[in-house]
Every structure is written in C-alpha cells, then in structure tokens.
C-alpha cells in the first residue's frame, strides 16, 4: 500500500533526507543557522546531520499553518476526526518500521518502542473518535431567552517536544490540537529529529491538508523564534523546568496560552502489606524504563522499615537480571543512554551520592559493548540505599537509571517526605488496604497517582503536574479546554430590562 511505501522511504532516507516538513513537503531551511550532528545512541556514531532552522524558516512554517487554518478549522469535527483515525490505522500498519526509527533516535529497546508507537496510534484514534463531539452549549435563561456558548480553535499552535519519547510527546500535542481544528508547527528535540517528520508524511497520506502540520528542526534559538512568533496562539512544551520557564516567559510576553509538561522527582510509597512481587515489578518500571529517562519516574522509593531488607534484596536480584545491550535485540531490556554527555551526568549523580554516604548495591557503571555498539553509552541500572532526603541524588531529577530506596515508619511520615519536593508530577502507593491506598493517593501532591502500579498513561485520562512539574494537562477530555476557546452569545427574547435607567 502507499502508506507502507511512505514509511519505508522515510526509513531508508534517514541519514540524507531533508529534515523540515512545511506545507506538505520535506525541505531544508534556505538559510540554516548551523548544522546539528545527531548521534545514534546505540553506536555513538553520527546518525545524521540536520540543518537548524532560523527565524525565516520558522516564519515560513507558521505562515503555512496560518494559511490553511481557515480551511481546516471549518471542516466538521467528524471530517477532521476521520483523517486522524486513518492516520492511526497507517501507524498500526507500519508499527514495526516506525518503532525501528524510534530506536535509532532514542536507543531504547525495540519492545519499548513498539509500546510507544502503539500509544501514538491510540491517541490519534481517541481524538479522531471524539472530534465530532467537540461542541458548544445551549443555556436556557429566564423569559425564554438563552445563551449559546460556541467552542472554537485557537489558531496556530507551537509545540516543542522532548527526546525521551519523540513521537509520543509530539502526538500527545498534535492529535487533540488538530481534532479541535487548530494547525500546528512543531520543533522536535535536536537529539531526536526523525519521527516528527515521518508523522507529517503519515498525516498527509491520511488526507490531512498540507500545512496543517509542520516541522522545523533546530536547537534553543529555533524554539525561541517559534515561541515568540506573533501568529502563534498557544505554546505546548515538554522538557526541563529551566526551559519551561523560558517558554512560559515567552508566552506571557505574547499573552499566549501555555501548557508545560516538565520534570519530576516522584515518590513510591510501599507499605508492609504490599504485594512484594508487584511492588518490585513496578519499581523496575518506575526507574529503569527507557534507561530511567522518564519525567514521571518514581526515583524516590519509600519502603516501610519492617520489609525494607526483604524488598531491597528482591529489588537488587531483579535489577541484576536486566539485559543490557543492543536495543534491536528482542531480549534486551535496557538500551543506550541518549548520548555521552547525559550518561556522564547520570554517573556524576551516583558519585555524588557515594560522597554523601549512599551505598550502591548494584549498577551505576558504564557497560562497554563490542563491535558496532562500542561507542554507545550503556549504563547498568543502579540501586542506592543509605540515602537521606537532603542528598542531591534524592532531591534533583537524575533522568537516568538510578533508584534511591529510603526507609519510613509511619504513613504520616511517608506522605510528608513524599511531598517535600518542588516537583509534583506523579506518585504511587502500594498496599492491600484499599482505604489507606485512597487516603495516601489523595494526600500525594501530584498530577498522577497510581495505586499498586506505576507509569501507565492511557490516552483517556489527563496527564500533567503540580508545582514545578508543569501547567495544564495533556490527554483525556480535559485537554480540549486547552486547545479551544469559547464565545458566549446572549439572545434576549423580551424587552431590555435596565432597571431605573430608563422610564417611558
């Protein structure tokens, strides 16, 4: 089928293809500011060289999105939704090829990439399915009068994504935005440029008009120009807190709506009555998924003192069984860190923890590979004990495979320590006492809290953070409010009542 040929072509051209996607075509900027050398995490070798877009190219992408906006926004929700559902079908049809692209971009294991790409199809299908239901209201008033509340899109959306889930963070923004009738200009991370452009070809094949979705590649300056462009109505960003502050500042200057999905230092509270096996499995998922490079990861593992030793023993045993290596190998469970500089930062956190008195029970080392993989940075997942709440590794976001395990005695203590952070993205509680589970979950200051599991993100429910972890939400029905605005029209069916201001 044509869609299969599109994806196959994207894969074969991965090293040499033009990297922007504007008005339905792959293209490079006419005046690039510089060239970005992108390394493949698995090998450490240069994967591709991407020209960075300057202000002129950003303006061209925004202009393309602005030009098509009247046509796209005036389609019925059902018509827009049908195209998103078709894009979902194309992704499912080509899931293996797209997953392999994602592995080349990120270094994560292929099984994980398949889960990520399937979730992208889920999001397009979900928002395609509800697009026809994005409607306003009719509000009856006294005397037969009424008000109409119209819901309409915002216009051109500017999105900036993260490198840990390149296609997923993109589609979490694009799918609801397009379902609402907006158009989009997206800047992927400079470390993972591939699949954002592939999405453009998928949407085109699905019948989405050229210009509705555009991609500009670049680094910080490209993002600054996108955020500051006067024709961009809203900004949606996923990434670090310092960059999120810059995006929010740019939005404030332009009075733009802003959604920020930022970092985290999420707690897991494991009570003595927890199912030990499930608690171990969830702790592995909460710390070592995607080489620990997940914003919601539960890196502060609070374990009740009575089961602490047993839990740590089981956790270390399970961690040592993880298979580190070639991300394309089916048996691999831990792939490559995104690049050398980030890997060194993670190792520095482990060194700092040891200097402050923590004990490394396993992991925390670079695992050298052979052959083509010799240049990749593969880190063994680390389990730390003898940790204190004031340690750097416990307070700051490491964004690597480092689990800090801490003891606690009482429920009140655990909740207080869990909330003692500037972040509030996620959290979890493990207990067989359902009343305690609900009580503690409601007390954790975080946007997402799991009971007896971790790191699940169904499209149907909102995701986002408290405190420094972000502003606004992604996913669920809630996100419709973040990509639309309302106009209220009052209809008076009787005479104007102005009280004593007017007398016959």
NORLIN-V926268 format. One record per run of one state. SS is the DSSP state (alpha for helix, beta for strand, coil for the rest). FROM is the first residue (numbers start at 1). TO is the last residue. Records with the same first field share a line. If there is no record, write none. Layout:
SS=FROM-TO, FROM-TO
//
This chain:
coil=1-1, 13-19, 23-24, 28-34, 40-45, 52-54, 74-76, 94-94, 107-109, 134-136, 141-141, 145-145, 154-155, 161-165, 180-182, 188-193, 206-212, 216-219, 229-231, 239-240, 254-256, 262-266, 271-275, 293-299, 321-323, 325-333, 335-339, 356-358, 363-365, 367-370, 374-378, 380-381, 386-391, 396-401, 409-410, 419-422, 425-425, 431-433, 444-447, 452-462, 464-465, 468-469, 472-473, 475-477, 483-483, 492-498, 502-504
alpha=2-12, 55-73, 77-93, 95-106, 110-133, 142-144, 166-179, 194-205, 220-228, 241-253, 276-292, 305-320, 340-355, 371-373, 392-395, 411-418, 434-443, 478-482, 499-501
beta=20-22, 25-27, 35-39, 46-51, 137-140, 146-153, 156-160, 183-187, 213-215, 232-238, 257-261, 267-270, 300-304, 324-324, 334-334, 359-362, 366-366, 379-379, 382-385, 402-408, 423-424, 426-430, 448-451, 463-463, 466-467, 470-471, 474-474, 484-491
//
